[in-house]
């Protein structure tokens, strides 16, 4: 089995990895689901370089924050075995979008979960692979 191909994997799921807890995942979703969404609590802290987002599911140091989407298999005992991750880089969120999100309450990231070959999306994820937008808190985003 080649590491860049999920061939041979069964019962693939994806979830958001908690910071410093590789095995703690938020909202495991089957890999073949028609859509998936996760809501992550965070705080926005103003810094000399802009806005720093912090929270239990936000990884990395200031200036290098990201969110891990973790791909793996789930066995009959409900154990998750990681085989690939995608890094959703928060430094790629346009400053104007971050500013609106801080004012309105929500930062939304929309992306496809598969790559050009139809495999689970992995590696660094920045626009145009992800589209960042802001939304007023309490307003539900339409699912893509």
Secondary structure, DSSP 8 states (H G I E B T S, - for coil): --TT--TT--SEEEEEEETTEEEEEEEEEETT-S--------EEEEETTEEEEE-TT-BSSTTS-EEEEEEEEE-TT--EEEEEEEEEEGGGS-HHHHHHHHHHEEEEEEE-SB-TTSSB--EEE-TTSEEEEEEETT------
